[in-house]
Amino acid sequence: METGIIIALITSLTSLIVALSSIYQSKRTNKSNNEASKSLEELKFDIEIKRKRKDYEEKLLEERIAGLSLTVKEIQLLKDRLFIIISSTSESLLSQEAMDYIINSRVSLFSCYESILAEVDKTDAFLIHDAKNISLQIETVFKSFLTDKKYLELTESQKQILRDFRINLNDIQTNLRNIKSDLIFDFSRNYGI
């Protein structure tokens, strides 16, 4: 055989080997790229799921905190009204006005309880239910204190009963505030905020 033909055959064979090697390398690179793309897509999906879960938990937390805040506000209003009643002096507060304070506060707490019940957990609901029931007890007891007199006149023992109710409401309010603070702290710790 001629040298030219042998060189051509060797060159062709070398080109064929290089081409096959390039095809093999290209397929390996494509496979690696596909695996990397798949891993990247899975990572993106996982991150999106985690973001949506965080957003959902944040929304639930915001609703629960709003419910707790509303309840704390309504309890404070009832406590303030009780303070006004307890602190009243003779002929400083009309009996009907005092009764209206109590009724309005009870109605507000009942409404608050009904509106936020779906947004709070069992512990919250139990405490808020207690506050609601105390407001009803206050109304019932206060009605029994009223006389036919135009101005409110309470005995010291009647005032003490109202003070005790106020202390009970304060305890509930403190527990609700603590729950709210713990929720915010836990959320910020869990999400590194």
Backbone as JSON Lines, residues from 0, in Angstrom:
{"i":0,"aa":"M","n":[0.81,-1.18,0.0],"ca":[0.0,0.0,0.0],"c":[0.85,1.24,0.0]}
{"i":1,"aa":"E","n":[0.26,2.16,-0.54],"ca":[0.99,3.41,-0.65],"c":[0.94,4.17,0.66]}
{"i":2,"aa":"T","n":[1.95,4.91,0.85],"ca":[2.06,5.7,2.07],"c":[0.95,6.73,2.15]}
{"i":3,"aa":"G","n":[0.59,7.28,1.08],"ca":[-0.47,8.3,1.08],"c":[-1.8,7.72,1.52]}
{"i":4,"aa":"I","n":[-2.05,6.51,1.06],"ca":[-3.32,5.85,1.42],"c":[-3.28,5.49,2.9]}
{"i":5,"aa":"I","n":[-2.14,5.02,3.37],"ca":[-2.02,4.63,4.78],"c":[-2.21,5.87,5.65]}
{"i":6,"aa":"I","n":[-1.6,6.96,5.26],"ca":[-1.73,8.21,6.02],"c":[-3.18,8.65,6.0]}
{"i":7,"aa":"A","n":[-3.83,8.53,4.86],"ca":[-5.24,8.92,4.76],"c":[-6.09,8.03,5.64]}
{"i":8,"aa":"L","n":[-5.79,6.71,5.64],"ca":[-6.56,5.79,6.5],"c":[-6.32,6.11,7.99]}
{"i":9,"aa":"I","n":[-5.11,6.37,8.37],"ca":[-4.78,6.69,9.76],"c":[-5.46,8.0,10.15]}
{"i":10,"aa":"T","n":[-5.41,8.97,9.26],"ca":[-6.05,10.26,9.53],"c":[-7.55,10.09,9.66]}
{"i":11,"aa":"S","n":[-8.12,9.3,8.77],"ca":[-9.57,9.04,8.83],"c":[-9.93,8.31,10.1]}
{"i":12,"aa":"L","n":[-9.13,7.29,10.44],"ca":[-9.39,6.52,11.65],"c":[-9.25,7.42,12.89]}
{"i":13,"aa":"T","n":[-8.24,8.27,12.9],"ca":[-8.04,9.19,14.01],"c":[-9.22,10.17,14.1]}
{"i":14,"aa":"S","n":[-9.65,10.68,12.97],"ca":[-10.8,11.59,12.95],"c":[-12.05,10.89,13.47]}
{"i":15,"aa":"L","n":[-12.21,9.62,13.07],"ca":[-13.36,8.84,13.54],"c":[-13.31,8.65,15.06]}
{"i":16,"aa":"I","n":[-12.12,8.34,15.56],"ca":[-11.96,8.14,17.01],"c":[-12.23,9.45,17.74]}
{"i":17,"aa":"V","n":[-11.72,10.57,17.23],"ca":[-11.95,11.88,17.84],"c":[-13.43,12.23,17.79]}
{"i":18,"aa":"A","n":[-14.1,11.93,16.67],"ca":[-15.53,12.21,16.55],"c":[-16.33,11.39,17.53]}
{"i":19,"aa":"L","n":[-16.0,10.09,17.62],"ca":[-16.72,9.22,18.58],"c":[-16.47,9.69,20.01]}
{"i":20,"aa":"S","n":[-15.23,10.08,20.28],"ca":[-14.9,10.58,21.62],"c":[-15.68,11.86,21.92]}
{"i":21,"aa":"S","n":[-15.79,12.73,20.93],"ca":[-16.54,13.99,21.1],"c":[-18.01,13.71,21.33]}
{"i":22,"aa":"I","n":[-18.55,12.75,20.58],"ca":[-19.97,12.39,20.77],"c":[-20.18,11.85,22.17]}
{"i":23,"aa":"Y","n":[-19.29,10.95,22.6],"ca":[-19.4,10.37,23.95],"c":[-19.3,11.48,25.01]}
{"i":24,"aa":"Q","n":[-18.32,12.36,24.86],"ca":[-18.13,13.46,25.82],"c":[-19.33,14.39,25.81]}
{"i":25,"aa":"S","n":[-19.89,14.66,24.64],"ca":[-21.06,15.53,24.51],"c":[-22.26,14.91,25.22]}
{"i":26,"aa":"K","n":[-22.43,13.6,25.05],"ca":[-23.55,12.93,25.73],"c":[-23.37,12.96,27.25]}
{"i":27,"aa":"R","n":[-22.14,12.76,27.71],"ca":[-21.87,12.82,29.16],"c":[-22.15,14.22,29.7]}
{"i":28,"aa":"T","n":[-21.74,15.23,28.94],"ca":[-21.95,16.62,29.35],"c":[-23.44,16.94,29.37]}
{"i":29,"aa":"N","n":[-24.17,16.5,28.33],"ca":[-25.62,16.71,28.29],"c":[-26.31,16.03,29.46]}
{"i":30,"aa":"K","n":[-25.87,14.8,29.76],"ca":[-26.46,14.07,30.88],"c":[-26.19,14.81,32.19]}
{"i":31,"aa":"S","n":[-24.96,15.29,32.37],"ca":[-24.62,16.05,33.58],"c":[-25.43,17.34,33.65]}
{"i":32,"aa":"N","n":[-25.55,18.01,32.5],"ca":[-26.33,19.26,32.46],"c":[-27.8,18.99,32.77]}
{"i":33,"aa":"N","n":[-28.34,17.89,32.22],"ca":[-29.73,17.54,32.51],"c":[-29.93,17.24,33.99]}
{"i":34,"aa":"E","n":[-28.98,16.5,34.58],"ca":[-29.07,16.19,36.01],"c":[-28.96,17.47,36.84]}
{"i":35,"aa":"A","n":[-28.07,18.35,36.44],"ca":[-27.9,19.62,37.16],"c":[-29.16,20.47,37.01]}
{"i":36,"aa":"S","n":[-29.73,20.51,35.81],"ca":[-30.97,21.27,35.59],"c":[-32.1,20.69,36.42]}
{"i":37,"aa":"K","n":[-32.17,19.36,36.45],"ca":[-33.22,18.71,37.24],"c":[-33.04,19.03,38.72]}
{"i":38,"aa":"S","n":[-31.8,18.95,39.2],"ca":[-31.53,19.28,40.61],"c":[-31.86,20.74,40.91]}
{"i":39,"aa":"L","n":[-31.52,21.61,39.97],"ca":[-31.81,23.03,40.14],"c":[-33.32,23.28,40.18]}
{"i":40,"aa":"E","n":[-34.05,22.63,39.32],"ca":[-35.51,22.76,39.32],"c":[-36.12,22.23,40.61]}
{"i":41,"aa":"E","n":[-35.61,21.09,41.09],"ca":[-36.1,20.54,42.36],"c":[-35.81,21.51,43.51]}
{"i":42,"aa":"L","n":[-34.62,22.11,43.48],"ca":[-34.26,23.08,44.52],"c":[-35.17,24.3,44.45]}
{"i":43,"aa":"K","n":[-35.42,24.8,43.25],"ca":[-36.33,25.94,43.08],"c":[-37.72,25.58,43.6]}
{"i":44,"aa":"F","n":[-38.19,24.39,43.29],"ca":[-39.51,23.93,43.73],"c":[-39.57,23.87,45.26]}
{"i":45,"aa":"D","n":[-38.53,23.28,45.86],"ca":[-38.49,23.19,47.33],"c":[-38.48,24.57,47.97]}
{"i":46,"aa":"I","n":[-37.71,25.48,47.4],"ca":[-37.65,26.85,47.93],"c":[-39.02,27.52,47.81]}
{"i":47,"aa":"E","n":[-39.68,27.32,46.69],"ca":[-41.01,27.92,46.48],"c":[-42.03,27.34,47.47]}
{"i":48,"aa":"I","n":[-41.97,26.03,47.7],"ca":[-42.87,25.4,48.67],"c":[-42.62,25.97,50.06]}
{"i":49,"aa":"K","n":[-41.36,26.09,50.44],"ca":[-41.02,26.64,51.76],"c":[-41.48,28.09,51.88]}
{"i":50,"aa":"R","n":[-41.32,28.88,50.8],"ca":[-41.76,30.27,50.82],"c":[-43.27,30.36,50.99]}
{"i":51,"aa":"K","n":[-43.99,29.5,50.24],"ca":[-45.45,29.51,50.36],"c":[-45.89,29.07,51.74]}
{"i":52,"aa":"R","n":[-45.22,28.08,52.31],"ca":[-45.55,27.62,53.67],"c":[-45.3,28.74,54.67]}
{"i":53,"aa":"K","n":[-44.17,29.44,54.53],"ca":[-43.86,30.56,55.43],"c":[-44.9,31.66,55.28]}
{"i":54,"aa":"D","n":[-45.27,31.98,54.04],"ca":[-46.28,33.02,53.8],"c":[-47.61,32.63,54.44]}
{"i":55,"aa":"Y","n":[-47.99,31.36,54.3],"ca":[-49.25,30.88,54.88],"c":[-49.2,30.94,56.41]}
{"i":56,"aa":"E","n":[-48.09,30.47,56.98],"ca":[-47.95,30.52,58.44],"c":[-47.93,31.97,58.93]}
{"i":57,"aa":"E","n":[-47.31,32.85,58.15],"ca":[-47.28,34.26,58.52],"c":[-48.68,34.86,58.49]}
{"i":58,"aa":"K","n":[-49.47,34.5,57.49],"ca":[-50.84,34.99,57.39],"c":[-51.67,34.51,58.58]}
{"i":59,"aa":"L","n":[-51.53,33.22,58.91],"ca":[-52.26,32.69,60.07],"c":[-51.82,33.38,61.35]}
{"i":60,"aa":"L","n":[-50.54,33.6,61.47],"ca":[-50.01,34.27,62.66],"c":[-50.55,35.69,62.77]}
{"i":61,"aa":"E","n":[-50.56,36.41,61.65],"ca":[-51.09,37.78,61.65],"c":[-52.55,37.8,62.07]}
{"i":62,"aa":"E","n":[-53.35,36.85,61.58],"ca":[-54.77,36.79,61.95],"c":[-54.92,36.47,63.43]}
{"i":63,"aa":"R","n":[-54.11,35.54,63.92],"ca":[-54.2,35.17,65.33],"c":[-53.77,36.33,66.22]}
{"i":64,"aa":"I","n":[-52.7,37.0,65.84],"ca":[-52.23,38.14,66.63],"c":[-53.26,39.27,66.61]}
{"i":65,"aa":"A","n":[-53.87,39.49,65.45],"ca":[-54.92,40.52,65.36],"c":[-56.08,40.17,66.29]}
{"i":66,"aa":"G","n":[-56.46,38.9,66.33],"ca":[-57.54,38.46,67.22],"c":[-57.17,38.65,68.68]}
{"i":67,"aa":"L","n":[-55.94,38.28,69.02],"ca":[-55.49,38.46,70.41],"c":[-55.45,39.94,70.77]}
{"i":68,"aa":"S","n":[-54.97,40.76,69.85],"ca":[-54.89,42.21,70.11],"c":[-56.27,42.81,70.31]}
{"i":69,"aa":"L","n":[-57.21,42.4,69.49],"ca":[-58.59,42.9,69.62],"c":[-59.16,42.51,70.98]}
{"i":70,"aa":"T","n":[-58.93,41.27,71.38],"ca":[-59.45,40.81,72.67],"c":[-58.82,41.58,73.82]}
{"i":71,"aa":"V","n":[-57.51,41.77,73.76],"ca":[-56.82,42.52,74.81],"c":[-57.39,43.93,74.89]}
{"i":72,"aa":"K","n":[-57.65,44.52,73.74],"ca":[-58.23,45.88,73.71],"c":[-59.63,45.89,74.34]}
{"i":73,"aa":"E","n":[-60.46,44.92,74.02],"ca":[-61.82,44.86,74.57],"c":[-61.8,44.61,76.07]}
{"i":74,"aa":"I","n":[-60.89,43.76,76.51],"ca":[-60.76,43.51,77.96],"c":[-60.31,44.79,78.66]}
{"i":75,"aa":"Q","n":[-59.37,45.5,78.05],"ca":[-58.9,46.75,78.65],"c":[-60.03,47.76,78.76]}
{"i":76,"aa":"L","n":[-60.86,47.83,77.75],"ca":[-62.0,48.76,77.78],"c":[-62.94,48.4,78.93]}
{"i":77,"aa":"L","n":[-63.22,47.12,79.11],"ca":[-64.09,46.7,80.22],"c":[-63.42,47.02,81.55]}
{"i":78,"aa":"K","n":[-62.13,46.77,81.67],"ca":[-61.41,47.09,82.9],"c":[-61.46,48.6,83.19]}
{"i":79,"aa":"D","n":[-61.28,49.4,82.15],"ca":[-61.34,50.86,82.33],"c":[-62.73,51.29,82.8]}
{"i":80,"aa":"R","n":[-63.74,50.71,82.21],"ca":[-65.11,51.06,82.61],"c":[-65.39,50.61,84.04]}
{"i":81,"aa":"L","n":[-64.88,49.45,84.41],"ca":[-65.04,49.0,85.8],"c":[-64.32,49.96,86.75]}
{"i":82,"aa":"F","n":[-63.16,50.42,86.35],"ca":[-62.41,51.36,87.17],"c":[-63.21,52.65,87.38]}
{"i":83,"aa":"I","n":[-63.82,53.13,86.3],"ca":[-64.65,54.34,86.4],"c":[-65.79,54.11,87.38]}
{"i":84,"aa":"I","n":[-66.43,52.96,87.28],"ca":[-67.56,52.63,88.16],"c":[-67.09,52.51,89.61]}
{"i":85,"aa":"I","n":[-66.0,51.77,89.81],"ca":[-65.48,51.57,91.17],"c":[-65.03,52.9,91.78]}
{"i":86,"aa":"S","n":[-64.47,53.76,90.98],"ca":[-63.93,55.03,91.47],"c":[-64.98,56.13,91.59]}
{"i":87,"aa":"S","n":[-66.17,55.87,91.1],"ca":[-67.2,56.93,91.12],"c":[-67.55,57.31,92.56]}
{"i":88,"aa":"T","n":[-67.84,58.56,92.71],"ca":[-68.27,59.06,94.01],"c":[-69.77,59.34,93.91]}
{"i":89,"aa":"S","n":[-70.37,59.64,95.04],"ca":[-71.81,59.87,95.02],"c":[-72.17,61.0,94.06]}
{"i":90,"aa":"E","n":[-73.17,60.78,93.3],"ca":[-73.7,61.7,92.3],"c":[-72.7,62.07,91.2]}
{"i":91,"aa":"S","n":[-71.73,61.18,90.94],"ca":[-70.78,61.46,89.85],"c":[-71.05,60.6,88.61]}
{"i":92,"aa":"L","n":[-71.85,59.54,88.8],"ca":[-72.12,58.64,87.68],"c":[-73.58,58.17,87.76]}
{"i":93,"aa":"L","n":[-74.28,58.35,86.67],"ca":[-75.67,57.89,86.62],"c":[-75.71,56.36,86.62]}
{"i":94,"aa":"S","n":[-76.68,55.81,87.32],"ca":[-76.82,54.35,87.39],"c":[-76.99,53.75,86.0]}
{"i":95,"aa":"Q","n":[-77.84,54.38,85.18],"ca":[-78.08,53.84,83.84],"c":[-76.83,53.94,82.96]}
{"i":96,"aa":"E","n":[-76.07,55.01,83.12],"ca":[-74.84,55.17,82.36],"c":[-73.85,54.06,82.72]}
{"i":97,"aa":"A","n":[-73.74,53.77,84.01],"ca":[-72.85,52.69,84.46],"c":[-73.31,51.35,83.9]}
{"i":98,"aa":"M","n":[-74.62,51.12,83.92],"ca":[-75.16,49.87,83.38],"c":[-74.87,49.77,81.88]}
{"i":99,"aa":"D","n":[-75.0,50.89,81.18],"ca":[-74.69,50.91,79.74],"c":[-73.22,50.57,79.48]}
{"i":100,"aa":"Y","n":[-72.32,51.07,80.34],"ca":[-70.9,50.73,80.21],"c":[-70.72,49.21,80.24]}
{"i":101,"aa":"I","n":[-71.35,48.6,81.22],"ca":[-71.2,47.15,81.41],"c":[-71.8,46.38,80.24]}
{"i":102,"aa":"I","n":[-73.01,46.75,79.85],"ca":[-73.69,46.05,78.75],"c":[-72.9,46.2,77.45]}
{"i":103,"aa":"N","n":[-72.46,47.41,77.15],"ca":[-71.7,47.64,75.92],"c":[-70.4,46.83,75.9]}
{"i":104,"aa":"S","n":[-69.74,46.76,77.03],"ca":[-68.5,45.99,77.1],"c":[-68.77,44.5,76.93]}
{"i":105,"aa":"R","n":[-69.83,44.01,77.54],"ca":[-70.17,42.61,77.39],"c":[-70.51,42.28,75.94]}
{"i":106,"aa":"V","n":[-71.3,43.13,75.31],"ca":[-71.67,42.92,73.91],"c":[-70.42,42.93,73.03]}
{"i":107,"aa":"S","n":[-69.5,43.85,73.29],"ca":[-68.27,43.93,72.52],"c":[-67.41,42.68,72.68]}
{"i":108,"aa":"L","n":[-67.3,42.18,73.91],"ca":[-66.52,40.97,74.13],"c":[-67.16,39.75,73.47]}
{"i":109,"aa":"F","n":[-68.49,39.65,73.52],"ca":[-69.19,38.55,72.85],"c":[-68.94,38.62,71.34]}
{"i":110,"aa":"S","n":[-69.06,39.81,70.79],"ca":[-68.85,40.0,69.36],"c":[-67.41,39.67,68.98]}
{"i":111,"aa":"C","n":[-66.48,40.11,69.79],"ca":[-65.06,39.83,69.57],"c":[-64.83,38.32,69.56]}
{"i":112,"aa":"Y","n":[-65.37,37.63,70.54],"ca":[-65.2,36.18,70.64],"c":[-65.73,35.48,69.38]}
{"i":113,"aa":"E","n":[-66.9,35.88,68.95],"ca":[-67.51,35.24,67.78],"c":[-66.71,35.54,66.51]}
{"i":114,"aa":"S","n":[-66.18,36.74,66.4],"ca":[-65.5,37.12,65.15],"c":[-64.1,36.52,65.01]}
{"i":115,"aa":"I","n":[-63.44,36.22,66.12],"ca":[-62.06,35.73,66.03],"c":[-61.9,34.26,66.37]}
{"i":116,"aa":"L","n":[-62.96,33.59,66.71],"ca":[-62.87,32.2,67.16],"c":[-62.15,31.31,66.15]}
{"i":117,"aa":"A","n":[-62.37,31.51,64.87],"ca":[-61.74,30.67,63.84],"c":[-60.25,30.98,63.67]}
{"i":118,"aa":"E","n":[-59.79,32.11,64.18],"ca":[-58.41,32.53,63.96],"c":[-57.48,32.24,65.13]}
{"i":119,"aa":"V","n":[-58.02,31.77,66.24],"ca":[-57.19,31.52,67.41],"c":[-57.15,30.03,67.71]}
{"i":120,"aa":"D","n":[-56.19,29.62,68.52],"ca":[-56.12,28.21,68.87],"c":[-56.94,27.94,70.14]}
{"i":121,"aa":"K","n":[-56.92,26.7,70.59],"ca":[-57.78,26.3,71.72],"c":[-57.45,27.05,73.01]}
{"i":122,"aa":"T","n":[-56.17,27.24,73.27],"ca":[-55.78,27.96,74.49],"c":[-56.29,29.39,74.46]}
{"i":123,"aa":"D","n":[-56.09,30.05,73.31],"ca":[-56.58,31.43,73.16],"c":[-58.09,31.46,73.35]}
{"i":124,"aa":"A","n":[-58.77,30.55,72.66],"ca":[-60.23,30.52,72.71],"c":[-60.72,30.3,74.14]}
{"i":125,"aa":"F","n":[-60.04,29.43,74.88],"ca":[-60.43,29.17,76.26],"c":[-60.31,30.44,77.1]}
{"i":126,"aa":"L","n":[-59.21,31.16,76.96],"ca":[-59.01,32.39,77.73],"c":[-60.03,33.47,77.33]}
{"i":127,"aa":"I","n":[-60.25,33.6,76.02],"ca":[-61.2,34.61,75.54],"c":[-62.62,34.25,75.99]}
{"i":128,"aa":"H","n":[-62.92,32.96,75.99],"ca":[-64.23,32.5,76.47],"c":[-64.4,32.84,77.95]}
{"i":129,"aa":"D","n":[-63.32,32.67,78.72],"ca":[-63.38,33.05,80.14],"c":[-63.66,34.54,80.3]}
{"i":130,"aa":"A","n":[-62.99,35.36,79.51],"ca":[-63.22,36.82,79.59],"c":[-64.67,37.14,79.23]}
{"i":131,"aa":"K","n":[-65.17,36.48,78.21],"ca":[-66.56,36.68,77.78],"c":[-67.51,36.3,78.91]}
{"i":132,"aa":"N","n":[-67.26,35.18,79.55],"ca":[-68.13,34.74,80.65],"c":[-68.04,35.67,81.85]}
{"i":133,"aa":"I","n":[-66.84,36.16,82.12],"ca":[-66.69,37.12,83.23],"c":[-67.49,38.38,82.94]}
{"i":134,"aa":"S","n":[-67.47,38.82,81.68],"ca":[-68.24,40.03,81.35],"c":[-69.74,39.8,81.59]}
{"i":135,"aa":"L","n":[-70.2,38.6,81.31],"ca":[-71.62,38.27,81.57],"c":[-71.88,38.22,83.08]}
{"i":136,"aa":"Q","n":[-70.96,37.65,83.83],"ca":[-71.11,37.62,85.29],"c":[-71.13,39.03,85.86]}
{"i":137,"aa":"I","n":[-70.26,39.88,85.34],"ca":[-70.23,41.27,85.8],"c":[-71.58,41.93,85.56]}
{"i":138,"aa":"E","n":[-72.12,41.73,84.36],"ca":[-73.42,42.33,84.05],"c":[-74.5,41.83,85.01]}
{"i":139,"aa":"T","n":[-74.52,40.55,85.24],"ca":[-75.54,39.96,86.12],"c":[-75.4,40.49,87.55]}
{"i":140,"aa":"V","n":[-74.17,40.48,88.05],"ca":[-73.92,40.95,89.42],"c":[-74.22,42.44,89.52]}
{"i":141,"aa":"F","n":[-73.79,43.19,88.52],"ca":[-73.97,44.64,88.57],"c":[-75.46,45.0,88.57]}
{"i":142,"aa":"K","n":[-76.25,44.27,87.8],"ca":[-77.7,44.53,87.81],"c":[-78.28,44.36,89.21]}
{"i":143,"aa":"S","n":[-77.74,43.39,89.93],"ca":[-78.25,43.17,91.29],"c":[-77.83,44.29,92.24]}
{"i":144,"aa":"F","n":[-76.78,45.03,91.91],"ca":[-76.32,46.15,92.73],"c":[-77.19,47.4,92.56]}
{"i":145,"aa":"L","n":[-77.85,47.5,91.43],"ca":[-78.58,48.73,91.11],"c":[-79.83,48.87,91.98]}
{"i":146,"aa":"T","n":[-80.07,50.1,92.32],"ca":[-81.27,50.43,93.08],"c":[-82.1,51.39,92.23]}
{"i":147,"aa":"D","n":[-83.14,51.93,92.79],"ca":[-83.99,52.87,92.06],"c":[-83.38,54.27,92.03]}
{"i":148,"aa":"K","n":[-82.22,54.43,92.62],"ca":[-81.6,55.76,92.69],"c":[-81.04,56.15,91.33]}
{"i":149,"aa":"K","n":[-81.1,57.44,91.07],"ca":[-80.63,57.98,89.79],"c":[-79.11,57.84,89.65]}
{"i":150,"aa":"Y","n":[-78.4,58.11,90.75],"ca":[-76.94,58.04,90.72],"c":[-76.48,56.73,91.33]}
{"i":151,"aa":"L","n":[-75.36,56.26,90.83],"ca":[-74.81,55.0,91.29],"c":[-74.23,55.16,92.69]}
{"i":152,"aa":"E","n":[-74.61,54.25,93.56],"ca":[-74.07,54.21,94.91],"c":[-73.74,52.77,95.24]}
{"i":153,"aa":"L","n":[-72.46,52.47,95.29],"ca":[-72.02,51.11,95.58],"c":[-71.42,51.05,96.98]}
{"i":154,"aa":"T","n":[-71.67,49.93,97.65],"ca":[-71.05,49.71,98.95],"c":[-69.6,49.28,98.71]}
{"i":155,"aa":"E","n":[-68.81,49.29,99.77],"ca":[-67.41,48.87,99.64],"c":[-67.32,47.4,99.25]}
{"i":156,"aa":"S","n":[-68.2,46.56,99.76],"ca":[-68.16,45.13,99.4],"c":[-68.55,44.94,97.92]}
{"i":157,"aa":"Q","n":[-69.47,45.73,97.42],"ca":[-69.83,45.65,96.0],"c":[-68.65,46.1,95.13]}
{"i":158,"aa":"K","n":[-67.97,47.15,95.56],"ca":[-66.8,47.61,94.83],"c":[-65.71,46.53,94.82]}
{"i":159,"aa":"Q","n":[-65.57,45.83,95.95],"ca":[-64.55,44.78,96.03],"c":[-64.88,43.63,95.08]}
{"i":160,"aa":"I","n":[-66.13,43.3,94.95],"ca":[-66.54,42.25,93.99],"c":[-66.14,42.67,92.57]}
{"i":161,"aa":"L","n":[-66.37,43.93,92.24],"ca":[-66.0,44.43,90.91],"c":[-64.48,44.47,90.74]}
{"i":162,"aa":"R","n":[-63.76,44.8,91.82],"ca":[-62.29,44.78,91.76],"c":[-61.78,43.36,91.5]}
{"i":163,"aa":"D","n":[-62.41,42.39,92.13],"ca":[-62.01,40.98,91.92],"c":[-62.24,40.56,90.47]}
{"i":164,"aa":"F","n":[-63.37,40.97,89.91],"ca":[-63.61,40.69,88.49],"c":[-62.52,41.35,87.63]}
{"i":165,"aa":"R","n":[-62.18,42.56,88.0],"ca":[-61.16,43.31,87.25],"c":[-59.81,42.59,87.33]}
{"i":166,"aa":"I","n":[-59.48,42.05,88.48],"ca":[-58.22,41.3,88.65],"c":[-58.24,40.04,87.77]}
{"i":167,"aa":"N","n":[-59.38,39.35,87.75],"ca":[-59.5,38.16,86.9],"c":[-59.31,38.52,85.43]}
{"i":168,"aa":"L","n":[-59.92,39.62,85.01],"ca":[-59.76,40.08,83.62],"c":[-58.3,40.45,83.35]}
{"i":169,"aa":"N","n":[-57.65,41.05,84.32],"ca":[-56.24,41.42,84.16],"c":[-55.38,40.18,83.95]}
{"i":170,"aa":"D","n":[-55.65,39.13,84.71],"ca":[-54.89,37.88,84.56],"c":[-55.07,37.3,83.16]}
{"i":171,"aa":"I","n":[-56.29,37.29,82.67],"ca":[-56.55,36.79,81.32],"c":[-55.84,37.65,80.29]}
{"i":172,"aa":"Q","n":[-55.93,38.95,80.47],"ca":[-55.29,39.89,79.54],"c":[-53.77,39.67,79.52]}
{"i":173,"aa":"T","n":[-53.18,39.47,80.67],"ca":[-51.73,39.22,80.75],"c":[-51.37,37.93,80.03]}
{"i":174,"aa":"N","n":[-52.16,36.88,80.24],"ca":[-51.9,35.61,79.55],"c":[-51.99,35.77,78.04]}
{"i":175,"aa":"L","n":[-52.98,36.51,77.57],"ca":[-53.13,36.73,76.13],"c":[-51.96,37.53,75.57]}
{"i":176,"aa":"R","n":[-51.5,38.52,76.31],"ca":[-50.33,39.3,75.87],"c":[-49.08,38.42,75.8]}
{"i":177,"aa":"N","n":[-48.92,37.55,76.8],"ca":[-47.77,36.65,76.81],"c":[-47.81,35.69,75.62]}
{"i":178,"aa":"I","n":[-48.99,35.17,75.32],"ca":[-49.14,34.28,74.16],"c":[-48.75,35.03,72.89]}
{"i":179,"aa":"K","n":[-49.22,36.23,72.77],"ca":[-48.93,37.06,71.59],"c":[-47.41,37.29,71.46]}
{"i":180,"aa":"S","n":[-46.76,37.64,72.55],"ca":[-45.31,37.86,72.52],"c":[-44.56,36.58,72.15]}
{"i":181,"aa":"D","n":[-44.98,35.47,72.73],"ca":[-44.34,34.18,72.43],"c":[-44.51,33.81,70.96]}
{"i":182,"aa":"L","n":[-45.68,34.07,70.41],"ca":[-45.91,33.77,68.99],"c":[-44.97,34.56,68.1]}
{"i":183,"aa":"I","n":[-44.83,35.83,68.38],"ca":[-43.95,36.68,67.57],"c":[-42.51,36.23,67.71]}
{"i":184,"aa":"F","n":[-42.09,35.93,68.93],"ca":[-40.72,35.48,69.17],"c":[-40.45,34.16,68.45]}
{"i":185,"aa":"D","n":[-41.35,33.2,68.6],"ca":[-41.16,31.89,67.96],"c":[-41.11,32.01,66.44]}
{"i":186,"aa":"F","n":[-41.98,32.82,65.87],"ca":[-41.99,32.99,64.42],"c":[-40.68,33.6,63.93]}
{"i":187,"aa":"S","n":[-40.22,34.63,64.63],"ca":[-38.98,35.28,64.21],"c":[-37.78,34.34,64.39]}
{"i":188,"aa":"R","n":[-37.8,33.52,65.42],"ca":[-36.71,32.56,65.63],"c":[-36.73,31.47,64.57]}
{"i":189,"aa":"N","n":[-37.93,30.97,64.24],"ca":[-38.05,29.9,63.24],"c":[-37.65,30.34,61.84]}
{"i":190,"aa":"Y","n":[-37.89,31.6,61.53],"ca":[-37.6,32.09,60.18],"c":[-36.41,33.05,60.14]}
{"i":191,"aa":"G","n":[-35.67,33.13,61.23],"ca":[-34.46,33.94,61.25],"c":[-34.68,35.4,60.98]}
{"i":192,"aa":"I","n":[-35.8,35.91,61.46],"ca":[-36.14,37.32,61.24],"c":[-35.63,38.14,62.39]}
